[in-house]
Amino acid sequence: MVSAEFASRPLGTKLVLFDVDGTLTLARQLVSPEMAALLRELRAKLAIGFVGGSDLVKITEQLQAPGTNVLDDFDFAFAENGLTAFKAGKPIESQSFIKFVGEERYKKLVNFILHYIADIDIPIKRGTFVEFRNGMINVSPIGRNATIQERLDFQAYDKIHGIRAAFVKVLQEKFADYGLTYSIGGQISFDVFPHGWDKTFALRHVEAEGFEEIHFFGDKTYQGGNDWEIFSDPRTIGHSVSNPDDTYRQLKALFFQ
Ligand code: M1P
């Protein structure tokens, strides 16, 4: 049985979870006013949440309308795959990457990564090559300070040259005993986190809520994409979208007929 808070909504036994980049917004861009309005209407019918790979600061930049708090607009807010988690705006206790890996082993990993990046020959490099987050590290050969245009250029270059795929292969071999998963989910980087700390991690925070259906919408739902695990998990009903406009269309068709 879902709590009274959700049961009072017309479709209150359902929860709809969304990936952020490529699903609710274009990569690293702001949510459109139309999508924000649709999410408000949807929330009047059922429970909604986001499950992003990015940290909460970045997701907030993308989803938060001026003068509001993003945590008030979603019933569940999961950043870093659910390693940072909120229900009804209140934090839910979670885990940390550094506790899992340990300082000494992490130092070996990050030193290797920085050496590897120093040696890669790619057209341009910017800054912030390793971003340390609560539940994962994010590694970018070009650097996270790249502009939108530099991102697009790198993404196209990487499609041809497989820079990230080759990097991941080396790390998988070199640090095979670390128990880490490498996920190429965005345009310029890949995420590194303990096995099982993919987006299905977020499901452990909603399991006890008693929802009869948990829907998940994502754009990287193919095997190897960072939405694959939660999309194909037996606990969810997965919906694959090609961009935010497609998400909008599918939501209209599913919940507003
Ligand atoms: O949400 C998808 C990914 O978005 C960003 O990737 P990139 O900067 O490469 O486009 C990152 O925040 C990444 O962690 C996240 O998985």
py3Dmol code that shows the C-alpha trace and the ligand (Angstrom):
import py3Dmol

protein = """\
ATOM      1  CA  MET A   1       0.000   0.000   0.000  1.00  0.00           C
ATOM      2  CA  VAL A   2       1.348   3.415  -0.911  1.00  0.00           C
ATOM      3  CA  SER A   3       1.251   6.153   1.724  1.00  0.00           C
ATOM      4  CA  ALA A   4      -1.737   8.536   1.943  1.00  0.00           C
ATOM      5  CA  GLU A   5       0.430  11.248   0.439  1.00  0.00           C
ATOM      6  CA  PHE A   6       0.477   9.366  -2.899  1.00  0.00           C
ATOM      7  CA  ALA A   7      -2.808   7.434  -2.572  1.00  0.00           C
ATOM      8  CA  SER A   8      -4.761  10.699  -2.734  1.00  0.00           C
ATOM      9  CA  ARG A   9      -3.603  11.261  -6.331  1.00  0.00           C
ATOM     10  CA  PRO A  10      -5.721   9.687  -9.121  1.00  0.00           C
ATOM     11  CA  LEU A  11      -2.911   7.322 -10.271  1.00  0.00           C
ATOM     12  CA  GLY A  12      -1.166   7.313  -6.907  1.00  0.00           C
ATOM     13  CA  THR A  13      -0.001   3.687  -7.052  1.00  0.00           C
ATOM     14  CA  LYS A  14       2.323   4.595  -9.912  1.00  0.00           C
ATOM     15  CA  LEU A  15       5.751   6.211  -9.733  1.00  0.00           C
ATOM     16  CA  VAL A  16       7.407   7.700 -12.822  1.00  0.00           C
ATOM     17  CA  LEU A  17      11.173   8.164 -12.712  1.00  0.00           C
ATOM     18  CA  PHE A  18      13.110  10.177 -15.290  1.00  0.00           C
ATOM     19  CA  ASP A  19      16.680  10.339 -16.443  1.00  0.00           C
ATOM     20  CA  VAL A  20      17.709  14.015 -16.835  1.00  0.00           C
ATOM     21  CA  ASP A  21      20.135  14.661 -19.753  1.00  0.00           C
ATOM     22  CA  GLY A  22      18.552  13.704 -23.084  1.00  0.00           C
ATOM     23  CA  THR A  23      15.245  12.814 -21.389  1.00  0.00           C
ATOM     24  CA  LEU A  24      13.915  15.849 -19.470  1.00  0.00           C
ATOM     25  CA  THR A  25      16.437  18.302 -20.943  1.00  0.00           C
ATOM     26  CA  LEU A  26      18.983  18.425 -23.740  1.00  0.00           C
ATOM     27  CA  ALA A  27      22.463  17.503 -22.433  1.00  0.00           C
ATOM     28  CA  ARG A  28      23.495  19.988 -19.702  1.00  0.00           C
ATOM     29  CA  GLN A  29      20.768  22.431 -20.765  1.00  0.00           C
ATOM     30  CA  LEU A  30      17.733  23.865 -18.992  1.00  0.00           C
ATOM     31  CA  VAL A  31      14.357  22.199 -18.785  1.00  0.00           C
ATOM     32  CA  SER A  32      11.858  23.852 -21.149  1.00  0.00           C
ATOM     33  CA  PRO A  33       8.841  25.676 -19.636  1.00  0.00           C
ATOM     34  CA  GLU A  34       6.554  23.216 -21.508  1.00  0.00           C
ATOM     35  CA  MET A  35       8.253  20.194 -19.951  1.00  0.00           C
ATOM     36  CA  ALA A  36       8.204  21.802 -16.488  1.00  0.00           C
ATOM     37  CA  ALA A  37       4.464  22.467 -16.849  1.00  0.00           C
ATOM     38  CA  LEU A  38       3.794  18.902 -17.999  1.00  0.00           C
ATOM     39  CA  LEU A  39       5.720  17.532 -15.004  1.00  0.00           C
ATOM     40  CA  ARG A  40       3.571  19.643 -12.660  1.00  0.00           C
ATOM     41  CA  GLU A  41       0.396  18.255 -14.271  1.00  0.00           C
ATOM     42  CA  LEU A  42       1.768  14.723 -14.099  1.00  0.00           C
ATOM     43  CA  ARG A  43       2.624  15.127 -10.428  1.00  0.00           C
ATOM     44  CA  ALA A  44      -0.985  16.013  -9.699  1.00  0.00           C
ATOM     45  CA  LYS A  45      -1.857  12.504 -10.950  1.00  0.00           C
ATOM     46  CA  LEU A  46       0.966  10.320  -9.599  1.00  0.00           C
ATOM     47  CA  ALA A  47       4.398  10.334  -7.934  1.00  0.00           C
ATOM     48  CA  ILE A  48       7.403  11.531  -9.931  1.00  0.00           C
ATOM     49  CA  GLY A  49      11.165  11.534  -9.461  1.00  0.00           C
ATOM     50  CA  PHE A  50      14.415  12.032 -11.345  1.00  0.00           C
ATOM     51  CA  VAL A  51      17.408   9.692 -11.413  1.00  0.00           C
ATOM     52  CA  GLY A  52      20.402  11.537 -12.813  1.00  0.00           C
ATOM     53  CA  GLY A  53      24.025  10.513 -13.138  1.00  0.00           C
ATOM     54  CA  SER A  54      25.180  14.075 -12.467  1.00  0.00           C
ATOM     55  CA  ASP A  55      25.553  15.605  -9.036  1.00  0.00           C
ATOM     56  CA  LEU A  56      22.725  17.563  -7.444  1.00  0.00           C
ATOM     57  CA  VAL A  57      24.276  20.963  -8.176  1.00  0.00           C
ATOM     58  CA  LYS A  58      24.227  20.332 -11.927  1.00  0.00           C
ATOM     59  CA  ILE A  59      20.789  18.738 -11.952  1.00  0.00           C
ATOM     60  CA  THR A  60      19.473  21.691  -9.951  1.00  0.00           C
ATOM     61  CA  GLU A  61      20.931  24.126 -12.519  1.00  0.00           C
ATOM     62  CA  GLN A  62      19.035  22.277 -15.234  1.00  0.00           C
ATOM     63  CA  LEU A  63      15.697  21.550 -13.595  1.00  0.00           C
ATOM     64  CA  GLN A  64      15.147  24.374 -11.136  1.00  0.00           C
ATOM     65  CA  ALA A  65      12.953  27.281 -12.233  1.00  0.00           C
ATOM     66  CA  PRO A  66      13.959  30.706 -10.821  1.00  0.00           C
ATOM     67  CA  GLY A  67      12.586  31.275  -7.313  1.00  0.00           C
ATOM     68  CA  THR A  68      11.738  27.597  -6.736  1.00  0.00           C
ATOM     69  CA  ASN A  69      13.514  24.611  -5.177  1.00  0.00           C
ATOM     70  CA  VAL A  70      13.908  21.564  -7.414  1.00  0.00           C
ATOM     71  CA  LEU A  71      13.471  19.285  -4.404  1.00  0.00           C
ATOM     72  CA  ASP A  72       9.935  20.653  -3.954  1.00  0.00           C
ATOM     73  CA  ASP A  73       8.982  19.842  -7.552  1.00  0.00           C
ATOM     74  CA  PHE A  74       9.693  16.096  -7.407  1.00  0.00           C
ATOM     75  CA  ASP A  75       8.568  13.503  -4.860  1.00  0.00           C
ATOM     76  CA  PHE A  76      11.903  11.711  -5.237  1.00  0.00           C
ATOM     77  CA  ALA A  77      15.180  13.322  -6.236  1.00  0.00           C
ATOM     78  CA  PHE A  78      18.110  11.043  -7.013  1.00  0.00           C
ATOM     79  CA  ALA A  79      21.435  12.541  -8.072  1.00  0.00           C
ATOM     80  CA  GLU A  80      24.539  10.449  -8.762  1.00  0.00           C
ATOM     81  CA  ASN A  81      22.331   7.440  -9.503  1.00  0.00           C
ATOM     82  CA  GLY A  82      20.664   7.694  -6.093  1.00  0.00           C
ATOM     83  CA  LEU A  83      23.843   8.019  -4.036  1.00  0.00           C
ATOM     84  CA  THR A  84      22.463  11.448  -3.147  1.00  0.00           C
ATOM     85  CA  ALA A  85      18.779  10.909  -2.422  1.00  0.00           C
ATOM     86  CA  PHE A  86      15.781  12.951  -1.264  1.00  0.00           C
ATOM     87  CA  LYS A  87      12.144  12.114  -0.578  1.00  0.00           C
ATOM     88  CA  ALA A  88       9.722  15.052  -0.262  1.00  0.00           C
ATOM     89  CA  GLY A  89      12.707  17.400  -0.058  1.00  0.00           C
ATOM     90  CA  LYS A  90      14.321  15.550   2.865  1.00  0.00           C
ATOM     91  CA  PRO A  91      17.647  13.684   2.534  1.00  0.00           C
ATOM     92  CA  ILE A  92      17.648   9.870   2.636  1.00  0.00           C
ATOM     93  CA  GLU A  93      20.824   8.363   4.061  1.00  0.00           C
ATOM     94  CA  SER A  94      23.151   6.891   1.431  1.00  0.00           C
ATOM     95  CA  GLN A  95      26.726   5.708   0.721  1.00  0.00           C
ATOM     96  CA  SER A  96      30.025   7.147  -0.528  1.00  0.00           C
ATOM     97  CA  PHE A  97      32.550   6.195  -3.229  1.00  0.00           C
ATOM     98  CA  ILE A  98      35.625   6.978  -1.154  1.00  0.00           C
ATOM     99  CA  LYS A  99      34.454   4.833   1.767  1.00  0.00           C
ATOM    100  CA  PHE A 100      33.949   1.946  -0.636  1.00  0.00           C
ATOM    101  CA  VAL A 101      37.310   2.255  -2.453  1.00  0.00           C
ATOM    102  CA  GLY A 102      39.546   3.514   0.374  1.00  0.00           C
ATOM    103  CA  GLU A 103      42.030   6.421   0.204  1.00  0.00           C
ATOM    104  CA  GLU A 104      45.123   4.409  -0.774  1.00  0.00           C
ATOM    105  CA  ARG A 105      43.449   2.472  -3.571  1.00  0.00           C
ATOM    106  CA  TYR A 106      41.743   5.641  -4.800  1.00  0.00           C
ATOM    107  CA  LYS A 107      45.081   7.444  -4.974  1.00  0.00           C
ATOM    108  CA  LYS A 108      46.495   4.698  -7.219  1.00  0.00           C
ATOM    109  CA  LEU A 109      43.454   4.902  -9.473  1.00  0.00           C
ATOM    110  CA  VAL A 110      43.378   8.694  -9.817  1.00  0.00           C
ATOM    111  CA  ASN A 111      47.143   8.925 -10.347  1.00  0.00           C
ATOM    112  CA  PHE A 112      46.911   6.396 -13.170  1.00  0.00           C
ATOM    113  CA  ILE A 113      43.956   8.249 -14.729  1.00  0.00           C
ATOM    114  CA  LEU A 114      45.740  11.612 -14.671  1.00  0.00           C
ATOM    115  CA  HIS A 115      48.880  10.113 -16.234  1.00  0.00           C
ATOM    116  CA  TYR A 116      46.781   8.432 -18.921  1.00  0.00           C
ATOM    117  CA  ILE A 117      44.974  11.704 -19.738  1.00  0.00           C
ATOM    118  CA  ALA A 118      48.285  13.581 -19.902  1.00  0.00           C
ATOM    119  CA  ASP A 119      49.406  11.135 -22.588  1.00  0.00           C
ATOM    120  CA  ILE A 120      46.247  11.124 -24.749  1.00  0.00           C
ATOM    121  CA  ASP A 121      46.578  13.052 -27.988  1.00  0.00           C
ATOM    122  CA  ILE A 122      43.200  14.704 -28.683  1.00  0.00           C
ATOM    123  CA  PRO A 123      42.544  18.004 -30.507  1.00  0.00           C
ATOM    124  CA  ILE A 124      41.937  20.109 -27.376  1.00  0.00           C
ATOM    125  CA  LYS A 125      42.053  19.767 -23.578  1.00  0.00           C
ATOM    126  CA  ARG A 126      40.384  22.010 -21.031  1.00  0.00           C
ATOM    127  CA  GLY A 127      40.207  21.584 -17.243  1.00  0.00           C
ATOM    128  CA  THR A 128      38.711  19.379 -14.510  1.00  0.00           C
ATOM    129  CA  PHE A 129      39.638  15.966 -15.830  1.00  0.00           C
ATOM    130  CA  VAL A 130      38.484  14.081 -12.731  1.00  0.00           C
ATOM    131  CA  GLU A 131      35.432  15.227 -10.815  1.00  0.00           C
ATOM    132  CA  PHE A 132      35.168  13.682  -7.363  1.00  0.00           C
ATOM    133  CA  ARG A 133      31.548  13.137  -6.331  1.00  0.00           C
ATOM    134  CA  ASN A 134      29.861  11.490  -3.372  1.00  0.00           C
ATOM    135  CA  GLY A 135      28.953   8.242  -5.096  1.00  0.00           C
ATOM    136  CA  MET A 136      31.311   8.117  -8.058  1.00  0.00           C
ATOM    137  CA  ILE A 137      34.119   9.810  -9.925  1.00  0.00           C
ATOM    138  CA  ASN A 138      33.569  11.304 -13.368  1.00  0.00           C
ATOM    139  CA  VAL A 139      36.503  11.182 -15.787  1.00  0.00           C
ATOM    140  CA  SER A 140      36.756  13.392 -18.862  1.00  0.00           C
ATOM    141  CA  PRO A 141      39.675  13.284 -21.342  1.00  0.00           C
ATOM    142  CA  ILE A 142      38.834  16.794 -22.634  1.00  0.00           C
ATOM    143  CA  GLY A 143      37.907  18.124 -19.171  1.00  0.00           C
ATOM    144  CA  ARG A 144      34.597  19.200 -17.704  1.00  0.00           C
ATOM    145  CA  ASN A 145      35.241  22.913 -18.379  1.00  0.00           C
ATOM    146  CA  ALA A 146      34.599  22.347 -22.095  1.00  0.00           C
ATOM    147  CA  THR A 147      31.990  24.644 -23.676  1.00  0.00           C
ATOM    148  CA  ILE A 148      28.817  23.301 -25.307  1.00  0.00           C
ATOM    149  CA  GLN A 149      30.457  23.510 -28.751  1.00  0.00           C
ATOM    150  CA  GLU A 150      33.647  21.842 -27.500  1.00  0.00           C
ATOM    151  CA  ARG A 151      31.486  19.065 -26.032  1.00  0.00           C
ATOM    152  CA  LEU A 152      29.757  18.457 -29.337  1.00  0.00           C
ATOM    153  CA  ASP A 153      33.103  18.420 -31.176  1.00  0.00           C
ATOM    154  CA  PHE A 154      34.575  15.952 -28.689  1.00  0.00           C
ATOM    155  CA  GLN A 155      31.524  13.711 -28.877  1.00  0.00           C
ATOM    156  CA  ALA A 156      31.829  13.548 -32.682  1.00  0.00           C
ATOM    157  CA  TYR A 157      35.604  12.941 -32.433  1.00  0.00           C
ATOM    158  CA  ASP A 158      35.083  10.210 -29.850  1.00  0.00           C
ATOM    159  CA  LYS A 159      32.554   8.433 -32.064  1.00  0.00           C
ATOM    160  CA  ILE A 160      35.293   7.995 -34.663  1.00  0.00           C
ATOM    161  CA  HIS A 161      38.316   7.452 -32.424  1.00  0.00           C
ATOM    162  CA  GLY A 162      36.787   5.610 -29.435  1.00  0.00           C
ATOM    163  CA  ILE A 163      38.888   7.570 -26.918  1.00  0.00           C
ATOM    164  CA  ARG A 164      36.608   6.845 -23.958  1.00  0.00           C
ATOM    165  CA  ALA A 165      35.995   3.192 -24.859  1.00  0.00           C
ATOM    166  CA  ALA A 166      39.759   2.537 -25.093  1.00  0.00           C
ATOM    167  CA  PHE A 167      40.359   4.364 -21.776  1.00  0.00           C
ATOM    168  CA  VAL A 168      37.673   2.316 -20.031  1.00  0.00           C
ATOM    169  CA  LYS A 169      39.148  -0.939 -21.371  1.00  0.00           C
ATOM    170  CA  VAL A 170      42.571  -0.090 -19.933  1.00  0.00           C
ATOM    171  CA  LEU A 171      41.071   0.777 -16.526  1.00  0.00           C
ATOM    172  CA  GLN A 172      38.970  -2.393 -16.465  1.00  0.00           C
ATOM    173  CA  GLU A 173      42.103  -4.461 -16.995  1.00  0.00           C
ATOM    174  CA  LYS A 174      44.467  -2.505 -14.756  1.00  0.00           C
ATOM    175  CA  PHE A 175      42.028  -2.198 -11.809  1.00  0.00           C
ATOM    176  CA  ALA A 176      40.154  -5.477 -12.303  1.00  0.00           C
ATOM    177  CA  ASP A 177      40.164  -6.211  -8.562  1.00  0.00           C
ATOM    178  CA  TYR A 178      38.547  -2.857  -7.574  1.00  0.00           C
ATOM    179  CA  GLY A 179      34.940  -3.961  -8.177  1.00  0.00           C
ATOM    180  CA  LEU A 180      34.178  -0.902 -10.312  1.00  0.00           C
ATOM    181  CA  THR A 181      31.756  -0.279 -13.182  1.00  0.00           C
ATOM    182  CA  TYR A 182      32.576   2.202 -15.967  1.00  0.00           C
ATOM    183  CA  SER A 183      29.646   3.888 -17.683  1.00  0.00           C
ATOM    184  CA  ILE A 184      29.812   6.127 -20.767  1.00  0.00           C
ATOM    185  CA  GLY A 185      26.567   8.042 -20.249  1.00  0.00           C
ATOM    186  CA  GLY A 186      27.161  11.570 -21.544  1.00  0.00           C
ATOM    187  CA  GLN A 187      29.082  13.463 -24.222  1.00  0.00           C
ATOM    188  CA  ILE A 188      32.598  14.025 -22.875  1.00  0.00           C
ATOM    189  CA  SER A 189      33.155  11.729 -19.901  1.00  0.00           C
ATOM    190  CA  PHE A 190      32.479   8.434 -18.187  1.00  0.00           C
ATOM    191  CA  ASP A 191      31.352   7.631 -14.655  1.00  0.00           C
ATOM    192  CA  VAL A 192      33.181   5.205 -12.356  1.00  0.00           C
ATOM    193  CA  PHE A 193      31.326   3.622  -9.439  1.00  0.00           C
ATOM    194  CA  PRO A 194      31.144   0.326  -7.513  1.00  0.00           C
ATOM    195  CA  HIS A 195      29.339  -2.599  -9.208  1.00  0.00           C
ATOM    196  CA  GLY A 196      25.596  -2.262  -8.681  1.00  0.00           C
ATOM    197  CA  TRP A 197      25.767   1.498  -8.019  1.00  0.00           C
ATOM    198  CA  ASP A 198      24.196   2.226 -11.388  1.00  0.00           C
ATOM    199  CA  LYS A 199      20.733   3.814 -11.554  1.00  0.00           C
ATOM    200  CA  THR A 200      19.139   0.692 -10.031  1.00  0.00           C
ATOM    201  CA  PHE A 201      20.738   1.907  -6.777  1.00  0.00           C
ATOM    202  CA  ALA A 202      17.926   4.490  -6.603  1.00  0.00           C
ATOM    203  CA  LEU A 203      15.305   1.721  -6.568  1.00  0.00           C
ATOM    204  CA  ARG A 204      16.327   0.632  -3.075  1.00  0.00           C
ATOM    205  CA  HIS A 205      15.025   4.005  -1.836  1.00  0.00           C
ATOM    206  CA  VAL A 206      11.521   3.455  -3.259  1.00  0.00           C
ATOM    207  CA  GLU A 207      11.122  -0.325  -2.818  1.00  0.00           C
ATOM    208  CA  ALA A 208       9.363  -0.044   0.530  1.00  0.00           C
ATOM    209  CA  GLU A 209       6.890   2.581  -0.754  1.00  0.00           C
ATOM    210  CA  GLY A 210       4.537  -0.077  -2.179  1.00  0.00           C
ATOM    211  CA  PHE A 211       4.135   1.346  -5.702  1.00  0.00           C
ATOM    212  CA  GLU A 212       2.361  -1.089  -8.042  1.00  0.00           C
ATOM    213  CA  GLU A 213       4.136   0.303 -11.091  1.00  0.00           C
ATOM    214  CA  ILE A 214       7.474   2.076 -11.369  1.00  0.00           C
ATOM    215  CA  HIS A 215       7.984   3.585 -14.823  1.00  0.00           C
ATOM    216  CA  PHE A 216      11.379   4.728 -16.005  1.00  0.00           C
ATOM    217  CA  PHE A 217      12.049   7.052 -18.959  1.00  0.00           C
ATOM    218  CA  GLY A 218      15.565   7.320 -20.360  1.00  0.00           C
ATOM    219  CA  ASP A 219      17.446   7.951 -23.590  1.00  0.00           C
ATOM    220  CA  LYS A 220      20.529   5.746 -23.042  1.00  0.00           C
ATOM    221  CA  THR A 221      18.565   2.544 -22.590  1.00  0.00           C
ATOM    222  CA  TYR A 222      20.779   0.391 -24.831  1.00  0.00           C
ATOM    223  CA  GLN A 223      23.246  -2.079 -23.301  1.00  0.00           C
ATOM    224  CA  GLY A 224      26.325  -0.096 -22.180  1.00  0.00           C
ATOM    225  CA  GLY A 225      24.275   3.120 -21.797  1.00  0.00           C
ATOM    226  CA  ASN A 226      23.840   4.476 -18.267  1.00  0.00           C
ATOM    227  CA  ASP A 227      20.052   3.938 -18.323  1.00  0.00           C
ATOM    228  CA  TRP A 228      20.308   0.283 -19.363  1.00  0.00           C
ATOM    229  CA  GLU A 229      20.290  -1.355 -15.931  1.00  0.00           C
ATOM    230  CA  ILE A 230      17.279   0.499 -14.520  1.00  0.00           C
ATOM    231  CA  PHE A 231      15.459   0.380 -17.882  1.00  0.00           C
ATOM    232  CA  SER A 232      15.783  -3.410 -18.072  1.00  0.00           C
ATOM    233  CA  ASP A 233      15.312  -4.071 -14.334  1.00  0.00           C
ATOM    234  CA  PRO A 234      12.284  -6.316 -13.597  1.00  0.00           C
ATOM    235  CA  ARG A 235      11.090  -3.794 -10.996  1.00  0.00           C
ATOM    236  CA  THR A 236      10.532  -1.093 -13.635  1.00  0.00           C
ATOM    237  CA  ILE A 237       8.499  -0.585 -16.788  1.00  0.00           C
ATOM    238  CA  GLY A 238      11.083   0.915 -19.138  1.00  0.00           C
ATOM    239  CA  HIS A 239      10.404   3.596 -21.772  1.00  0.00           C
ATOM    240  CA  SER A 240      13.070   4.503 -24.277  1.00  0.00           C
ATOM    241  CA  VAL A 241      13.019   8.081 -25.600  1.00  0.00           C
ATOM    242  CA  SER A 242      15.058   9.801 -28.290  1.00  0.00           C
ATOM    243  CA  ASN A 243      15.021  13.327 -26.787  1.00  0.00           C
ATOM    244  CA  PRO A 244      12.939  15.558 -24.432  1.00  0.00           C
ATOM    245  CA  ASP A 245      10.298  16.187 -27.130  1.00  0.00           C
ATOM    246  CA  ASP A 246       9.832  12.447 -27.425  1.00  0.00           C
ATOM    247  CA  THR A 247       9.504  12.174 -23.614  1.00  0.00           C
ATOM    248  CA  TYR A 248       6.807  14.851 -23.769  1.00  0.00           C
ATOM    249  CA  ARG A 249       4.911  12.971 -26.507  1.00  0.00           C
ATOM    250  CA  GLN A 250       5.140   9.628 -24.727  1.00  0.00           C
ATOM    251  CA  LEU A 251       3.957  11.102 -21.399  1.00  0.00           C
ATOM    252  CA  LYS A 252       0.973  12.717 -23.101  1.00  0.00           C
ATOM    253  CA  ALA A 253       0.048   9.439 -24.786  1.00  0.00           C
ATOM    254  CA  LEU A 254       0.466   7.318 -21.642  1.00  0.00           C
ATOM    255  CA  PHE A 255      -0.980   9.451 -18.871  1.00  0.00           C
ATOM    256  CA  PHE A 256      -3.166  12.147 -20.417  1.00  0.00           C
ATOM    257  CA  GLN A 257      -5.551  10.263 -22.733  1.00  0.00           C
TER     258      GLN A 257
END
"""
ligand_1 = """\
16
M1P
O 23.609 12.171 -17.193
C 24.508 11.670 -18.118
C 25.929 12.111 -17.799
O 25.998 13.525 -17.919
C 27.270 14.050 -17.787
O 28.095 13.525 -18.795
P 28.902 14.445 -19.841
O 29.433 15.603 -19.105
O 29.941 13.494 -20.364
O 27.923 14.830 -20.926
C 27.922 13.682 -16.460
O 27.358 14.441 -15.439
C 27.796 12.214 -16.190
O 28.178 11.944 -14.870
C 26.397 11.710 -16.406
O 26.359 10.314 -16.275
"""
view = py3Dmol.view(width=600, height=400)
view.addModel(protein, "pdb")
view.setStyle({"model": 0}, {"cartoon": {"style": "trace"}})
view.addModel(ligand_1, "xyz")
view.setStyle({"model": 1}, {"stick": {}})
view.zoomTo()
view.show()
